[in-house]
Amino acid sequence: MARPSVKENIVAAALETLHRQGFNATGVQDITDAAGVPKGSFYNHFESKEELGIEVIERYWQRALAGLGMLNDANVPPIVRLKSYFRALDEISRKKKYENGCLIGNMATEMSDQSRPIRERLAIVMAAWTRGIESCVREAQADGSMRRDIDARMIAAFLLNAWEGTVMRSKVDKDRAALEAFETVVFTSLTR
């Protein structure tokens, strides 16, 4: 098996470090130390920490896309897929003892007012995430298991927004109470 490239090591180390510490609290030296490479190697691959931040967002999103695929399983009723999807996301958080939260949400909160390129990348990711949820919501509306009087895109955006708040609260409380509230309110008010 080939060894990961220096760039790959930097991106992987940055993903873990930025997720744990945040963008502003993490220096290039922290990242290169975690990657086990000299600091000069960073600048051979990235012009700035901001450029690396965009790469990290993309890498995290590519991982998240694998989980989003469960929303497309036509063998499972769409409302069950939606519930299972958010439970699966919560399970990932639970295994990490509700530490770190969601990198997308963390970066959005921390960097949207500080970096236009990062904010723009986050907007692209969040729009794609919303579309993935929206597709399943449309199916649930079509089979009558979800309310049809609210636009599917609006429901999907609400689900993502509420989910990010759920993750934030879980970081504070270190338990799944926020998920239970999310499930109860969302699936009681939006389902038939």
BELZIQUI-V393253 format. One record per helix or strand. SS is the DSSP state (H for helix, E for strand). FROM is the first residue (numbers start at 0). LEN is the number of residues. If there is no record, write none. Layout:
# BELZIQUI-V393253
SS_FROM_LEN / SS_FROM_LEN
This chain:
# BELZIQUI-V393253
H_5_16 / H_27_8 / H_38_7 / H_48_24 / H_77_18 / H_102_9 / H_115_27 / E_145_1 / H_151_22 / H_176_13 / E_190_1
